Each structure stands twice: as structure tokens, then as C-alpha cells.
Amino acid sequence: MIDRVRCDDADQLWLERFHAGDRRVLEGCYRDHYATVAAAAARHVQGADAETVVHDVFYTLLSSQSARESFRGGSLAAWLTTVARNRAIDYLRQHRRLRSIDPAATQALPSEDPDPATCAEARRIVEEVRRRLPEKWRPVFQARFVDQLSQREAAARIGCSRTTLAYRETRVRAALRRYLLDPEATR
């Protein structure tokens, strides 16, 4: 019983030092768990990308007290594995989005500002589409299609759930499709 209390006290002390960002504790964490974090990252990304994720995980531990405090005890290896997996998935998603942009298409974009007539025509079309939309769909059109916010950001700005936003976005897309196919048609 006494050994268990001492063990719990030692664990609690270590956890407090970990949360505080104690250099020795964090160095030990890096030495002891580098391979675990690298293996977790390598399940999703390889090579330099996996190494980037590993260093991001440990940099976050060094620089963010709130990140360290999210570990509440238990298996540090399991917690770091989860953190590394999530970071690797986020890294992969971000880079897939960036790679999905066609380099030929981006080179074809004009390098200088469009002429004022083109801008005026674009504003006229946006206003015409906005005018044709029901009032409750206009904020979705503005946030998602004009301001190009993510669904999460747009839902927060509008003050609705992502599910509601996605439904309204689908309706706005259908209205846009109808307008683009037949600009003279009414709603």
C-alpha cells in the first residue's frame, strides 16, 4: 500500500513537471518516445513528411503548455501515438488539398489585375445570383462562394450547424447551376 502511494506521488510529480514544461522531463520524453511517435506518423506519411510530423509533435510539446496539459496521465506512449496519428492525418489532408491544385491551371491564371469591365461584370453576376436566392440562403452564398470560407468557418459566421449549412449549400449550388444554364429563367 505504501509503495502504491509513493508511486502515485511520483507519477503526480512527474505529470506536474511535464505540464510545467520541465526541460529534463521533456528531454526524457523525446528520447524515450521518439521511435513511438515516428512509427505512428509513418503509418500515414513517409520520409521527410513523417519526420516533419514527428518534429511538429515534439515542438508543440515544447512550446504549448495547453498541449502538454491535455495529457492527464496514463500511458504517455499511447497519448503520443494518438497525437502523432492526428497530426499526420492533418498534414496529409492539407498537402492533398495543395497538390490537388493543377500547376498548369495556376500558371494560366493572369498575373495582373483584371480590367475594370471584367470586375464590374463579375460583381453584376454575383449580385444577380444573390438577388435570386431566398433570404436565408444569401449568407451561405456569401460565406461559401464569395468569401470562400470553409464549412466550419461559414457555419460559425452564420450561426448555424454544419449540417444545416451543408443542406443550404446544396440548395445554393442547385440554384447556381440553374442560373448558369439559363440566366433568363426565374426561380
Sequence and secondary structure as in RCSB ss.txt:
>XXXX:A:sequence
MIDRVRCDDADQLWLERFHAGDRRVLEGCYRDHYATVAAAAARHVQGADAETVVHDVFYTLLSSQSARESFRGGS
LAAWLTTVARNRAIDYLRQHRRLRSIDPAATQALPSEDPDPATCAEARRIVEEVRRRLPEKWRPVFQARFVDQLS
QREAAARIGCSRTTLAYRETRVRAALRRYLLDPEATR
>XXXX:A:secstr
 HHHHHHHHHHHHHHHHHHHT HHHHHHHHHHHHHHHHHHHHTT  HHHHHHHHHHHHHHHHH HHHHHT  SS 
HHHHHHHHHHHHHHHHHHHHHHHHTS HHHHHHS SS   HHHHHHHHHHHHHHHHHS GGGHHHIIIIIIS   
HHHHHHHHTS HHHHHHHHHHHHHHHHHHHH TT   
